[in-house]
Amino acid sequence: MCGIVGAIAERNVSGILLEGLKRLEYRGYDSAGIAMLNGSRDKLTDLKTVGKVKKLVTSASKAKIRGNLGIAHTRWATHGKPTVANAHPHSSSKEIAIVHNGIIENYQELREKLLKDGYVFKTETDSETIAHLIHKERKGGKVSLIDAAKKAITKLDGAYGLCVMDKTEPDQIVVARSGSPLVIGVGIGENFVASDPLALGQVTDRFIYLEEGDVAKVSLGDIEIWHGNRKINRPITTVESRSKDAEKGEYKHFMLKEIHEQPQVIKDTLDGRISKTKVLEQAFGVKAREIFDKVKTVQIVACGTSFHAGQVAKYWLETIAKIPCSADIASDYRYREIIVQPGTLFVTISQSGETADTLAALRYAKKKKYVASLAICNVATSTLVRESDFCILTMAGQEIGVASTKAFTTQLALLLILSIVLARRTGLKATQEAKLVKDLSKLPKLIDKALRLSKDIKRISKQFSDKYHSLFLGRGIQYPVAKEGALKLKEISYIHAEAYPAGELKHGPLALVDSKMPVIAVAPNNDLLGKLRANLSEVSARGGMLYVFADESIKFESDKSCKVVNVPISPEVLAPIVFTIPLQYCRIMLP
């Protein structure tokens, strides 16, 4: 994910911009750049480098770049290779400079029109198109920068977090948000812009969070925001230092805190990766489209919780994309002779990107004839990311709790996106993709609803707390979810817990079921519901105690031997993610 910083002040802001970029290094990037104006109508000065921000800092110091108005950016390539030319900021006619997060889907069409109008393109990026488009709408200075930007963005399809400055109007930065986050940092006689408040922690703790569709003009002493044709006010929020990430705050433990962070980190992970109707596949990187066109099957390799995410993805890839998928445990993968089918994409999943078994599996896979290796990871600077052909990052943030929670659900969100992207190649219709993307956009709110089940789960804790063994059941795509629930209970309570496909209950595990063996089942409203009911009847017949997490549209009755927790109704494709939430609350069941 790219990073944005902008500033306007009466002092030199180059140091603020460069420090902001350093604070955004956690997001991952391959190049960086800065553009400055000194408050007069002198030429626009920019400086760009490939590699670490420290290279840009060194170059800026040598060049003595200064100014009271500036924008800066760290880029993760989605269009064009990592080069100085392709790095941001991008400019038009040496007057307008822009930095852009997100992906413009119709940039080729816009580019062709601008070429006919005489504009010269110096990069391979979609972002340069925006700079030229705004310049064109300025009509030689007859139209204000804010009005030109408003008109230009109506022609953009895709996602953008956008900052624009113009040497002919050196008293302002224009910003716009659609599908990619932006905040305005509020100072005293100076103001700032960033893609993450963390970038501006050294200069302010007051922020205005722009909403979808907002456009704003940021000047020294004023901030004007429009939504559509309506001028509006957005509240100023005081944000405490990000160091609070390493503190529990109001929560009893980090796992509980991280469970409750999931609506926001899911939103952060989806931002810039989906538009209103499409997945923006360029978010996977500049090589992605060419690679995906070759994919006929997928091999997933991971450990622990990430392996469970891969098992869920196997169902999605086979159901949505109609392509074969294998999911292997990394610690076993390299110890057998692998038969690689032509057109196989190798996918690794890891929270840290430093899991030894997963890294060893990747290195083993490089000796095989895979199309490419894709890493799904939470740490941009990790070994897994560096050694893979391309990657896509979860935006889960720091995960301190021993038992992974928010990393798992953000992994699932990206695996669903991957399934949709590959499904385009196998006949997925635009209307079907639009429906899936619409469902995905509802996910943060659905998770928020599921988080409200904590009190219901806590009420049954006394009946559960004196048990030493438990059994988790799920059918189909919910079986890996049941496995994840059992893993959470084992990891944090040391209570023996196992998961089985519900249909396998009668083939052995049923013999263990009695009043001392609680059985936890996940029951979404899908085609396997009738079969699951039959499996649960077998548990009741053995005198077992049932705890059923059921879609609230299903009529499951609670009684002495069956306690039901109603889970919010969700689209079937999202059920594995939504049903994960109450199982993460297993820790709350314990005294």
C-alpha positions in Angstrom: 0.0 0.0 0.0 1.3 3.4 -1.0 1.8 6.3 1.5 0.9 10.0 1.2 2.1 13.0 3.2 1.3 16.7 2.4 1.9 20.0 4.3 1.3 23.7 4.0 2.9 26.1 6.5 4.8 29.3 6.9 7.9 27.3 7.7 9.9 24.9 5.6 8.0 21.6 5.5 10.5 19.3 3.8 11.6 17.7 7.1 7.9 17.1 8.0 7.2 15.4 4.7 10.3 13.2 4.9 9.7 12.2 8.5 6.1 11.3 7.5 7.4 9.0 4.8 9.6 7.3 7.4 6.6 6.7 9.6 4.8 5.1 6.7 7.6 2.6 5.8 5.6 -0.2 7.5 3.2 -0.1 4.6 5.8 -1.3 2.1 7.1 0.5 -1.0 9.6 0.4 -3.7 10.3 4.1 -4.4 9.7 7.5 -2.9 9.5 11.1 -3.9 8.8 14.7 -2.8 7.6 17.8 -4.6 7.9 21.4 -3.2 6.8 25.0 -3.8 8.3 27.9 -1.8 5.2 30.1 -1.8 6.0 32.1 -4.9 5.4 31.2 -8.5 8.8 29.8 -9.1 9.2 26.4 -10.7 7.9 23.3 -9.1 10.8 21.2 -7.6 10.6 17.5 -7.3 13.0 14.7 -6.2 12.4 11.0 -6.6 14.4 7.8 -5.7 14.1 4.1 -6.1 14.5 2.1 -2.8 14.4 3.2 0.8 13.2 6.6 2.1 16.7 7.2 3.6 18.0 7.5 0.0 15.4 10.2 -0.6 16.4 11.9 2.6 20.1 11.9 1.6 19.2 13.2 -1.9 17.0 16.0 -0.4 19.7 17.0 2.0 22.3 17.3 -0.9 19.8 19.2 -3.1 18.8 21.5 -0.1 15.2 21.1 -1.2 12.9 23.5 0.7 9.4 25.0 0.6 6.4 25.9 2.6 4.1 23.7 0.4 4.8 20.2 -0.5 3.5 16.6 -1.1 5.4 13.3 -0.7 4.8 9.7 -1.5 6.0 6.1 -1.1 5.0 3.8 -3.9 4.3 0.1 -4.2 4.2 -0.6 -8.0 0.9 -1.4 -9.6 1.5 0.2 -13.0 5.0 0.2 -14.3 8.2 -1.1 -12.8 9.9 0.5 -9.8 11.9 3.3 -11.5 12.6 7.0 -10.8 10.3 8.0 -13.6 7.4 5.9 -12.3 7.8 7.1 -8.7 5.5 9.8 -7.4 4.9 12.8 -7.5 3.8 13.0 -11.1 3.4 16.4 -12.8 1.9 18.0 -15.8 3.4 20.9 -17.8 5.7 21.7 -14.9 2.7 23.3 -13.1 0.7 20.6 -11.4 2.0 17.9 -9.2 0.0 15.0 -7.7 0.5 12.0 -5.5 -2.0 9.2 -5.7 -2.9 6.0 -3.8 -5.2 3.5 -5.4 -5.9 2.3 -9.0 -7.5 4.0 -11.9 -9.3 1.3 -14.0 -10.0 3.5 -17.1 -6.6 5.2 -17.3 -5.8 3.7 -20.7 -8.9 5.2 -22.2 -8.2 8.6 -20.6 -4.5 8.4 -21.6 -5.5 7.9 -25.3 -7.7 11.0 -25.2 -5.0 13.1 -23.5 -2.4 12.0 -26.0 -4.6 13.3 -28.8 -4.8 16.6 -26.9 -1.1 16.8 -27.1 -0.1 15.7 -23.6 3.2 13.9 -23.3 3.5 10.9 -21.0 6.8 10.2 -19.2 5.7 7.2 -17.1 3.9 3.9 -17.3 1.6 4.7 -14.4 -2.1 5.3 -14.2 -1.5 8.2 -11.8 0.2 10.5 -14.4 -3.1 10.5 -16.2 -4.7 12.3 -13.3 -2.1 15.1 -13.4 -2.7 15.7 -17.1 -6.5 15.5 -16.7 -6.5 18.1 -14.0 -4.2 20.3 -16.0 -6.6 20.0 -19.0 -9.6 21.0 -16.8 -7.7 24.1 -15.6 -8.1 25.5 -19.1 -5.0 27.6 -18.8 -5.8 28.9 -15.4 -9.3 30.0 -16.2 -10.7 27.4 -13.8 -9.6 27.1 -10.2 -7.6 24.1 -9.0 -10.4 22.9 -6.8 -13.0 23.1 -9.5 -10.7 21.4 -12.1 -10.0 18.6 -9.6 -13.7 18.1 -8.9 -14.4 17.9 -12.6 -11.5 15.6 -13.3 -12.3 13.0 -10.6 -15.8 12.5 -12.1 -14.1 10.9 -15.1 -12.1 8.4 -12.9 -13.2 4.8 -12.4 -11.5 3.0 -9.6 -10.0 4.0 -6.3 -8.0 7.1 -5.3 -6.6 9.0 -2.4 -5.4 12.1 -4.1 -3.3 15.2 -3.3 -2.8 18.0 -5.8 -0.8 21.2 -5.8 -0.4 23.9 -8.6 2.4 26.4 -8.8 -0.1 29.1 -10.0 -2.1 28.6 -6.8 0.6 28.1 -4.2 -1.6 28.7 -1.2 -3.4 25.4 -1.1 -3.4 21.6 -1.5 -6.5 19.9 -3.0 -7.3 16.4 -1.8 -10.0 13.9 -2.8 -10.9 10.5 -1.5 -12.7 7.5 -3.1 -11.9 4.0 -1.9 -8.5 4.9 -0.4 -8.1 6.6 3.0 -7.0 10.2 3.6 -6.9 12.4 6.7 -6.3 16.1 7.2 -4.0 17.0 10.1 -5.1 20.2 11.8 -2.4 22.6 13.0 -2.2 26.2 14.2 -1.7 28.4 11.2 -0.6 25.3 9.2 -2.3 22.1 8.0 -1.3 18.7 6.8 -2.5 15.7 4.8 -1.7 12.0 5.0 -3.0 8.5 4.2 -2.5 7.5 7.9 -2.5 9.7 11.0 0.7 8.0 12.1 2.6 10.0 9.4 1.8 13.2 11.1 2.2 12.3 14.8 5.2 14.6 15.1 3.2 17.7 14.2 -0.4 17.2 15.3 -2.8 15.0 17.2 -6.0 16.5 15.6 -7.4 15.0 12.5 -10.3 15.2 10.1 -11.2 11.9 8.5 -12.4 12.4 5.0 -15.4 10.2 4.0 -16.0 8.5 0.7 -16.5 11.1 -2.1 -15.1 14.0 -0.1 -13.0 16.7 -1.8 -11.2 19.4 0.2 -9.1 22.5 -0.2 -6.4 22.7 2.5 -4.7 26.1 3.1 -2.7 27.7 5.9 -5.6 28.7 8.1 -8.6 27.1 6.5 -10.0 23.7 5.5 -13.0 23.6 3.1 -14.7 20.2 2.4 -17.3 19.4 -0.2 -19.3 16.3 -0.7 -20.8 16.4 -4.2 -22.0 20.0 -4.7 -22.6 20.5 -0.9 -20.1 22.2 1.3 -19.9 20.4 4.6 -18.1 20.2 8.0 -16.4 17.1 9.3 -15.6 16.7 13.0 -12.0 17.1 14.3 -10.9 14.0 16.2 -8.0 13.9 18.7 -5.9 10.8 18.1 -3.5 9.5 20.7 -0.1 8.2 19.8 0.1 5.0 17.8 2.3 3.7 20.6 -1.1 2.9 22.2 -1.1 -0.1 19.8 1.2 -1.8 22.3 -1.2 -1.2 25.2 -4.4 -3.0 26.1 -6.4 0.1 26.8 -9.9 -0.7 28.0 -9.5 -4.4 27.2 -8.5 -7.2 29.6 -5.9 -8.7 27.1 -4.5 -8.1 23.7 -6.5 -10.9 22.0 -9.7 -9.2 23.0 -8.5 -5.8 21.8 -7.4 -7.3 18.5 -10.7 -9.1 18.0 -12.5 -5.7 18.4 -10.1 -4.1 15.9 -11.3 -6.3 13.1 -14.0 -4.1 11.5 -11.5 -1.3 11.0 -8.6 -3.5 9.8 -10.9 -5.3 7.4 -11.9 -1.9 6.0 -8.2 -0.9 5.8 -7.4 -4.1 3.9 -10.2 -3.6 1.4 -9.5 0.1 0.9 -7.9 0.7 -2.5 -8.4 -3.0 -3.5 -12.1 -2.8 -4.5 -14.3 -0.2 -6.3 -18.0 -0.1 -6.1 -18.4 -3.0 -8.6 -15.0 -4.5 -9.1 -11.9 -5.9 -7.6 -8.9 -3.7 -8.6 -6.5 -6.5 -9.6 -3.6 -4.1 -10.1 -3.5 -4.0 -6.3 -1.6 -7.3 -6.5 1.2 -5.5 -8.3 2.5 -4.6 -11.7 3.2 -8.2 -12.7 -0.2 -9.5 -11.6 -2.4 -9.3 -14.7 0.2 -11.1 -16.9 0.6 -13.8 -14.2 -3.1 -14.3 -13.5 -3.8 -14.8 -17.2 -1.6 -17.9 -17.0 -3.1 -19.5 -13.9 -5.0 -22.7 -14.3 -4.7 -24.0 -10.7 -3.5 -22.8 -7.3 -1.2 -24.4 -4.7 -1.5 -22.8 -1.2 1.1 -23.5 1.5 0.9 -22.1 5.1 1.1 -23.0 8.8 -1.4 -22.9 11.7 -4.1 -20.2 11.4 -2.8 -19.2 8.0 -3.3 -22.8 6.8 -6.9 -22.7 7.9 -7.3 -19.5 5.8 -5.9 -21.4 2.9 -8.4 -24.3 3.4 -11.3 -21.8 3.3 -9.8 -20.3 0.1 -9.7 -23.7 -1.5 -13.5 -23.7 -1.4 -13.8 -20.2 -2.8 -11.3 -20.9 -5.6 -13.1 -24.0 -6.6 -16.6 -22.6 -6.2 -16.2 -19.0 -7.5 -13.2 -19.3 -9.8 -13.9 -22.9 -10.9 -10.2 -23.8 -10.8 -8.5 -26.7 -8.8 -6.8 -25.8 -5.6 -4.6 -27.7 -3.1 -3.8 -26.5 0.4 -0.8 -28.0 2.1 0.8 -27.6 5.5 4.2 -25.9 5.0 6.1 -28.2 7.4 5.1 -31.3 5.3 5.1 -29.8 1.8 8.8 -29.9 1.0 9.2 -33.5 2.3 7.3 -35.1 -0.6 7.7 -35.2 -4.3 5.5 -32.5 -5.7 3.8 -32.9 -9.0 3.2 -29.4 -10.4 0.4 -29.1 -12.9 1.0 -26.6 -15.8 -0.2 -23.1 -14.9 0.0 -23.5 -11.1 0.2 -20.3 -8.9 2.1 -20.9 -5.7 0.5 -19.0 -2.8 2.0 -18.6 0.7 0.2 -17.1 3.6 1.8 -15.8 6.8 1.1 -13.1 9.4 4.8 -12.4 10.1 6.4 -13.4 6.8 9.1 -15.1 8.8 7.6 -18.5 9.5 10.5 -20.9 9.0 8.5 -23.7 7.5 6.7 -21.4 5.0 9.9 -19.8 3.9 11.5 -23.3 3.4 8.4 -24.3 1.4 8.8 -21.2 -0.8 12.4 -21.9 -1.5 11.6 -25.5 -2.3 8.8 -24.3 -4.7 11.3 -22.1 -6.6 12.9 -25.3 -7.9 9.6 -26.4 -9.4 7.8 -25.1 -12.5 5.2 -22.8 -10.9 3.8 -19.8 -12.8 4.9 -17.5 -9.9 4.9 -17.2 -6.2 2.4 -14.9 -4.4 2.7 -13.9 -0.7 -0.2 -12.8 1.4 1.4 -11.3 4.4 1.1 -8.6 7.1 4.7 -7.4 7.2 5.9 -5.5 4.1 9.6 -5.9 5.0 9.5 -9.6 5.7 11.6 -12.3 4.1 8.5 -13.9 2.6 7.6 -10.7 0.8 11.1 -10.1 -0.4 11.6 -13.6 -1.8 8.2 -14.0 -3.5 7.5 -12.9 -7.1 4.7 -10.6 -5.9 2.6 -10.0 -2.9 -0.5 -8.4 -1.4 -0.4 -7.1 2.2 -3.0 -7.4 4.8 -3.6 -4.2 6.8 -4.0 -5.9 10.2 -1.5 -3.8 12.0 0.6 -5.0 14.9 -0.7 -8.3 16.3 0.6 -8.8 19.8 -1.8 -11.5 21.1 -0.4 -15.0 20.8 -3.5 -16.3 19.1 -4.0 -14.7 15.7 -7.3 -13.1 15.2 -7.3 -10.0 13.0 -4.6 -11.4 10.8 -6.7 -14.4 10.0 -9.8 -12.4 8.9 -7.8 -10.0 6.8 -6.1 -12.9 5.1 -9.5 -14.3 4.3 -10.6 -11.0 2.8 -7.7 -11.0 0.5 -8.1 -14.6 -0.5 -11.7 -13.9 -1.5 -10.4 -11.0 -3.6 -7.9 -13.4 -5.2 -10.7 -15.9 -6.0 -12.7 -13.1 -7.7 -9.8 -11.9 -9.8 -9.0 -15.5 -11.0 -12.7 -16.1 -11.6 -12.7 -13.3 -14.3 -10.6 -15.7 -16.4 -13.1 -18.6 -16.0 -16.4 -16.9 -16.8 -17.4 -14.8 -13.9 -19.9 -12.2 -15.2 -19.6 -8.5 -14.3 -22.9 -8.7 -12.5 -21.7 -11.6 -10.4 -18.5 -9.8 -9.5 -20.5 -6.6 -8.6 -22.6 -8.7 -6.2 -19.6 -10.3 -4.6 -17.9 -6.9 -4.2 -21.0 -5.4 -2.8 -21.1 -8.2 -0.2 -17.5 -7.6 0.6 -18.1 -3.9 1.3 -20.6 -4.9 4.0 -18.1 -7.1 5.8 -16.9 -4.5 8.4 -20.4 -3.8 9.5 -21.3 -7.6 9.7 -18.2 -8.2 11.8 -19.2 -5.3 14.1 -22.6 -7.0 14.5 -21.0 -10.3 15.3 -18.8 -8.6 18.0 -22.0 -7.8 19.9 -22.4 -11.5 20.7 -19.9 -11.4 23.4 -22.5 -11.2 26.2 -24.4 -14.1 24.8 -21.3 -16.2 24.8 -20.2 -15.2 28.2 -23.6 -16.3 29.6 -22.8 -19.9 28.8 -19.3 -19.8 30.1 -20.1 -21.4 33.5 -21.4 -24.5 31.8 -18.2 -24.7 29.7 -15.6 -23.8 32.2 -15.2 -27.1 34.1 -14.7 -29.2 30.9 -11.4 -30.6 29.8 -12.2 -31.7 26.3 -14.3 -30.2 23.5 -15.3 -31.0 19.9 -15.8 -28.4 17.2 -17.9 -29.3 14.1 -18.4 -27.7 10.7 -19.5 -28.9 7.3 -17.9 -27.9 4.0 -16.3 -24.5 4.0 -17.1 -24.2 7.7 -14.9 -27.1 8.7 -11.7 -25.0 8.5 -13.5 -22.4 10.6 -14.2 -25.1 13.2 -10.5 -26.0 13.1 -9.6 -22.4 13.7 -12.0 -22.3 16.7 -10.5 -25.4 18.2 -7.0 -24.0 17.7 -7.9 -20.8 19.5 -9.2 -22.7 22.5 -6.1 -24.9 22.7 -3.7 -22.0 22.3 -5.0 -19.8 25.0 -6.6 -22.2 27.6 -4.7 -25.5 27.2 -8.0 -27.3 27.1 -8.0 -30.2 24.7 -10.0 -29.3 21.6 -10.4 -31.0 18.3 -12.3 -30.2 15.1 -14.0 -32.6 12.8 -16.1 -32.4 9.6 -19.6 -32.9 11.0 -20.3 -35.7 8.5 -17.4 -37.7 10.0 -18.9 -37.6 13.5 -20.4 -41.1 13.2 -17.0 -42.5 11.9 -15.4 -42.5 15.3 -15.6 -39.2 17.3 -19.2 -39.8 18.3 -17.9 -42.5 20.7 -16.2 -39.8 22.8 -19.3 -37.7 23.1 -21.0 -37.5 26.5 -22.1 -34.9 29.0 -18.5 -34.0 29.8 -17.6 -33.4 26.2 -19.1 -30.1 25.0 -19.7 -29.9 21.2 -19.5 -26.6 19.4 -21.0 -26.4 16.0 -21.2 -23.6 13.3 -24.5 -23.6 11.4 -24.8 -21.1 8.5 -27.9 -21.2 6.4 -26.6 -23.1 3.4 -27.3 -26.3 1.4 -25.7 -28.5 4.1 -27.9 -27.3 6.9 -30.2 -30.3 6.8 -27.3 -32.7 7.0 -25.7 -30.7 9.9 -29.0 -30.9 11.8 -28.9 -34.7 11.5 -25.3 -34.8 12.8 -26.2 -32.6 15.8 -29.1 -35.0 16.6 -26.6 -37.7 17.0 -24.8 -35.6 19.6 -28.0 -35.1 21.5 -28.8 -38.8 21.4 -25.4 -39.5 23.1 -26.2 -37.1 25.9 -23.7 -34.5 24.7 -24.0 -30.8 25.4 -24.4 -28.7 22.2 -23.3 -25.1 21.7 -24.6 -24.0 18.2 -23.6 -20.8 16.5 -26.5 -20.5 14.0 -27.4 -18.0 11.3 -30.3 -16.0 13.0 -32.6 -16.9 10.0 -32.5 -20.5 11.1 -34.9 -21.8 13.7 -32.6 -23.6 16.2 -34.3 -24.0 19.6 -32.3 -23.7 22.8 -33.1 -26.3 25.5 -31.2 -28.0 28.3 -28.9 -29.9 26.0 -28.5 -27.3 23.3 -27.5 -23.6 23.7 -27.9 -21.5 20.6 -26.2 -18.2 19.8 -27.7 -16.4 16.8 -25.1 -15.1 14.4 -26.0 -12.1 12.1 -27.4 -13.0 8.7 -24.6 -12.7 6.1 -24.2 -13.5 2.4 -23.1 -17.1 2.1 -19.7 -16.2 0.6 -18.9 -14.2 3.8 -20.2 -16.8 6.3 -16.7 -18.3 7.0 -15.4 -14.8 8.1 -18.5 -13.8 10.1 -18.7 -17.2 11.9 -15.0 -16.9 12.8 -15.8 -14.0 15.1 -17.9 -15.8 17.8 -15.4 -18.7 17.8 -12.6 -16.2 18.6 -14.6 -15.4 21.7 -13.9 -18.8 23.1 -11.5 -17.2 25.5 -14.4 -15.3 27.1 -16.1 -18.6 27.9 -13.4 -19.4 30.4 -13.4 -18.3 34.0 
